[in-house]
């Protein structure tokens, strides 16, 4: 491409968290020339934030575990609108992916007989999460990074893609800019894997970093691919709520896995008050049994704090709204109480939850071995994403693949904790494999010069308007407020209709934002370019949430508070019309094979 | 806490620059990165700063706050004297990109030069066994978030600019994690001396002091590695044996 710095790859992977790195490693192992684009520096992606562990039925701690149980748990957690094929592959392949990490240098916590230790987590019937204290994500990304840098992958750091390029129907490249100098870049590729993560920055209270602006979702959507399940956003029940500057930062579910309990201002363990029917037989009905479960008693059932995230979040909201919350609008999460059960309780907490101990000590002046934490829901994850084939991870656009959080399917209406890291590995590998295979039989396609020129021109418009126009941050904050307040944990149609009006207004404002300075490492400019993505995914979330007239998983409506069996038969899919408007359709969920059906029945 | 505070932030690029004062409101619990973001949103949209997680886990927002190498996201304002301007400047050991952002790419190149992990053969069942106590020794090093503050403060790099000769404390920790991993089958002892310059470290422990993860870099990583180098390459008996076997010089 004349006038632009151009690189050529067989497979271009956009995003360098767990899924992107795993995809790049796999594609490279299959002989493809691979380019890996990171929005930040290598090794800093959001995967480092994952704390609890990697879900895989290794059966090291409880030999009753196997892929069937994991599959059934994942489907139950997702309220049966998951792509069952992905849930099946995930449950079957996750153990191999974990062992592979060990072969590449990961050092997991161990059982007494020296095998990989596994811990309890919400919605998982048996201790299933391979982990490293509460910094499993760091271990995973560093292992993939340190292995990946020796596989001949070209890494393009601090580079953001703003548009995918197509020739005919097929994807042929990508256009973006590098942060450091602000120069535009053209990437030509035979196949592209999107692994860009989520959309958390569309909400005010979130555990997600600045990068999580729905880039991959929007790139795919703009290129004509379909987005599915966008109404399902996960609000993690335990984010920090105080002090204000740390609001939203994640408090790992591992705290509850280790015996932490949720209390309201009256000191009541309110999670016992509302146990959903489909989990009743698996849930402890008294505190004593719950404690025994966390200590590995195989005859005990799990405490209600370890119910699925969607449910725990709503219970916390209910307590807060009923006036039984903590001083800063959350509830209490207490792990310090275990000192009354374990002689070396404080040391145990520091050992099992080191980064939580550190985080509260440093950011909130609170010693979690001594006092309860204040926690409340925080936007954490989007189940929705690019609609892909379960086996190959290819989207409806030939040559365009997606894996990890930016792909839809495996999690259905709600993701179980720990299933994300395993998802990244299983489907990252699959995407890399199939992208390499796709590329192997093909030549590089043409990248259309007019589209590149137009993208470049549009990207520079904010500079033309200069600081006279409204700044990008103001528009971003207004969008986050609207989504948080109108399309948050509890939704209804009138509020969401209002959100659509606000989003339309914000789109007009976004078209007028201006930035000052020059192109080198200019955060305001980057924020201005991210607005299009945030607006696109926000609209997709809102329209899908209006369309689904029931409550299921992460999607809760107070005007339709019940689950509707008729709605269990379809997924919602949006795609872009030629006129730029968003087209919504209901896509029937294919019938599950009898073999899988029986697995679910057997586990009920 | 004061209601507002002044931040003296370094602005500029390779062509030059200087400190500029920004006064902004402060509230309970704020960290330096919050103040920088607030200034960015309200007064200086193009103020360049690198950050990601804002929870001390990714190691992106390294800077020098009042002269101390720190993660901006983990530096609470109530730990600082707000009656005087708080200076915030980029890490000085690395080339400047712009404002608070530096070019840390040398670190990535240095790591690339270290022999990667190579697993020893698995047991009969295809898995490896390892005692928790052995895992923990390595896990201390694997806590590293690659913020490069230890590199920033290491005088071999910062003052003597020996980037070609010494891989720096971060990569000594990386090498220690590999060498002490019970599953690793490779050997980096010769490289540590000949290629990674472990001899240049004279144990001033500045790196240990600034590590936000509390890794005991000097005592637990560098000194044991130095001991391995000495045992292997300088012990007179093994040296003699090696010469007799025709193994050549070190």
Interface residues (C-beta under 8 A of the other chain):
Chain A: X40 X41 X42 X43 X44 X45 X46 X48 X49 X99 X102 X103 X104 X105 X107 X108 X109 X110 X112 X113 X114 X115 X116 X117 X132 X133 X135 X137 X138 X139 X142 X146 X147 X149 X150 X157 X180 X209 X210 X211 X242 X243 X244 X245 X246 X249 X250 X355 X358 X359 X362 X363 X364 X467 X471 X472 X473 X515 X516 X517 X518 X520 X521 X522 X523 X524 X525
Chain B: X13 X27 X28 X29 X30 X31 X34 X40 X41 X45 X46 X47 X48 X49 X50 X51 X52 X53 X54 X55 X56 X57 X58 X59 X60 X74 X76 X97 X98 X99 X101 X103 X104 X105 X108 X111 X112 X116 X117 X119 X122 X126 X127 X128 X129 X130 X131 X132 X135 X138 X139 X142 X143 X144 X145 X146 X174 X177 X178 X181 X183 X184
